[in-house]
Each structure stands twice: as structure tokens, then as C-alpha cells.
Amino acid sequence: MKKIEAIIQPFKLDEVKEALKAIGIDGMTISDVRGHGRQKGHKEVYRGQEYNVDLLPKIKLEMVVPGDRYEEVVRALSAAARTGKIGDGKIFVYDVAEAVRIRNDDRGDAAL
């Protein structure tokens, strides 16, 4: 099993969810997060005062998928989230040792 974490632009969330649903991935956790990478934020002017906005709003998606499907998920997620501009985000893939469904103690892929 693999855990996939993706940091994406907020306006791409619906597109990404639809792309994942199209390949049969329904279970995910979505969080509003803030951060920056190479883009380092931007400058804004408020009431005549200039200030740096260095923590930009992003969306973090987390999902655990069977090990043999993670490449397909990464491809779909990446294609749906891509704008081709700086700040599109990142995808991280981790190994998952075990998954347990609390309701009935299903384990492994059955718990997904």
C-alpha cells in the first residue's frame, strides 16, 4: 500500500477530485493548508502599506491506495492539477505498513 500526499492549488481541487473519481478513487482526506516553495509568496499593498504574503493558501490531499495502483493515481492527479506555472504543487508517495478498518478490523487492502 502507498500513501499519496499532494499539495495543489485550491482552484484545482474539483478537477482533481473528478479525475480521481473517474479512475475509481473515492476515499481521500482534504485539508486547507498554507505554505510556499520556490515561489516564496508575493507582495501585496493594503491601505498603502506593502507587505509580503509568504504563506500561500494550498490544498493538501491524502489518500492510501493499493501498491499496484499508485502510479495510475499519481498520473491522474498530476495531469488534473497541472497548470504549467510555478506553484502547481508537489506529490509525495510513502510506503504504508498496515491499514486497519476500525469498524470491523479489516486489514491491508481490504481496509481501503
HUKAHU-V945214 format. One record per backbone hydrogen bond with DSSP energy under -0.5 kcal/mol. NH is the residue of the N-H (numbers start at 1). CO is the residue of the C=O. E is the energy in kcal/mol with one decimal. If there is no record, write none. Layout:
nh: [NH:NH]
co: [CO:CO]
e: [E:E]
This chain:
nh: [2:3:4:4:5:5:6:7:8:8:9:12:13:16:17:18:19:20:21:22:23:23:24:25:26:28:29:31:33:33:35:40:42:44:46:49:51:53:54:56:56:58:59:60:61:61:62:63:65:69:70:73:74:75:76:77:78:79:80:81:82:88:90:92:94:96:101:102:105:108:110:111:112]
co: [65:94:2:63:3:92:61:90:6:59:88:9:10:12:13:14:15:16:17:18:19:20:21:20:24:26:62:60:31:58:56:37:53:51:49:46:44:42:52:35:54:33:8:31:6:59:29:4:2:66:66:69:70:71:72:73:74:75:76:77:78:85:7:5:3:1:106:100:101:99:107:108:109]
e: [-2.7:-2.7:-0.5:-3.4:-0.5:-2.8:-2.6:-2.9:-0.6:-2.8:-0.6:-1.7:-1.5:-2.4:-2.8:-2.3:-2.1:-2.4:-2.5:-2.1:-0.8:-0.7:-1.5:-2.8:-0.7:-0.5:-2.8:-2.5:-0.5:-2.4:-2.2:-1.0:-2.0:-2.7:-2.8:-1.8:-2.8:-3.6:-0.8:-2.1:-0.6:-3.1:-2.5:-3.0:-2.9:-0.5:-2.5:-1.9:-2.8:-2.1:-0.6:-2.0:-2.7:-2.4:-2.2:-2.8:-2.7:-2.4:-2.1:-2.0:-1.3:-1.0:-1.2:-3.5:-2.8:-2.2:-2.6:-0.6:-2.0:-1.8:-1.0:-1.6:-1.3]
